[in-house]
Amino acid sequence: MKITLAGYNLDSEVIEALKRGEDVKDTATPEVLSASYARISRDPRPIDELRAVAKQEVSKARQLNQNVIFKMGHHSVAEHAVFNFDLIGVSRLALEEIEKFRLCSFTEKSQRYQTLEGNYLVPEEIENAGLKKLFVDTIDEQNAAYARMVGDRIEPEDARYLTSLATLGQVGLTLNARNLELMFRRFAASPLAEVREIGRVMFERIKPIAPSIILFTEPTALDRDTYPRIKKLADNIIPDRKSRKVKEVELVDCSRNADLKLVAALLHTVSDRSYDQCLKITRSLTEGKKAEIIKSALSNMEFYDSALREFEYPDLTFELVVSAACFAQLKRHRLATLTCQGYDPELGPTIPPAIIKAGREKEFMKIFKAADKAFRKIGDKAPAAATYILTNAHRRRVLFKCSARELYHISRLREDAHAQWDIQNISKLMADVARKAMPLAFSTIGGKDRYTEIYRNAFGRDPRIAPQAG
């Protein structure tokens, strides 16, 4: 594992001084910016003067940060300090934990476009449990099968379904100090030693630079104990026997009268009437008139545009059964609400069609079943770390809630012909179900590669800007 603090934001005059070779060590901290902005609400001086004062008195600026953020509770001040990290040599499983945070930015090494080198983590929990040989032998066999398939011209994006969640990757991470402190607390409460170590090292990197804006890094009872307590209650409530039915996409809840509410929200924005009045007016409209209003909201969109903000009022909740490879794409949609179960071998694998077409399904299943067997053995002694041995083909149940606006975005991006086939399939099923539930709201949903066709069917003409191939 290699963790580098790649950058952080500084006052522009400090940057210029650094370019001139001046010694600005004391002021080369984002705390100058956060402290000057903390003063804005109560100090009448212009912001640039407040920044100048903060640079002259960095120790006082740090004390101000602590008082405003932690004593007065204005945590948004910490959002003005932004950090960039290189996280290299972290496992695929740890990347799932890193990328859970909604208000952060991530760019990850792709297993789809890059051939994997076979590097993986041996977790300390597995070493301590005396299970290293089983773990290493299982993953070496996975990696050997991956190499054989890539050597036989199966694309890396399909062969990777055989590789484990212990496979090493890297990610560029950008986040503000408020979210960084939350990340530290959550990581400190993780059952995985790797994740706890990532948090510890990241804090070590930023502590000398910005000591005043991140204070609370220890795990809280909320982060550490809540889900284990709920699980104990659940174990006494939920029967042992579970359904063997596996449905990849199921709409489990959605806004009632969604199209009606969407029309009412659009009328509310452009009128001087209350929402209740707009809703009553909408109920009196014909289906044709409601369709006309919604089509007007969609008619000026191009394939790259987001739907209007009013499309956030109707929402949908799906239960999805997705592979680890698909989940890696799905979790990037952070404006949605996503909670998930652990990976469950009983849900079976997602097998890439290219592997079935190549006649390699038997070989694939041999690797999958060996991972399951190792998972059960490791789970007896090191349950938290057992998931590392599972592959990108293993699946989990996910509860995924999003607005109609966000589903439009997901569909445009993930149903596109260039999208990865697994999430492309899931997104298409989600869009098909949504279209039935909200036919007016989703009258133009679909991948951006088909946008001209979709638009033409809805409006009888081509959009002004058609999607470009490639």
PyMOL commands that set and color helices and strands:
alter all, ss='L'
color gray80, all
select helices_A, chain A and resi 12-19+25-27+31-38+47-56+58-71+75-80+92-98+124-128+132-151+156-162+177-188+193-206+221-235+258-270+275-283+287-298+309-312+324-330+345-347+353-357+361-381+383-389+404-414+421-437+448-459
alter helices_A, ss='H'
color red, helices_A
select strands_A, chain A and resi 2-8+82-91+105-108+168-176+249-254+315-323+337-340+395-403
alter strands_A, ss='S'
color yellow, strands_A
deselect
rebuild
show_as cartoon
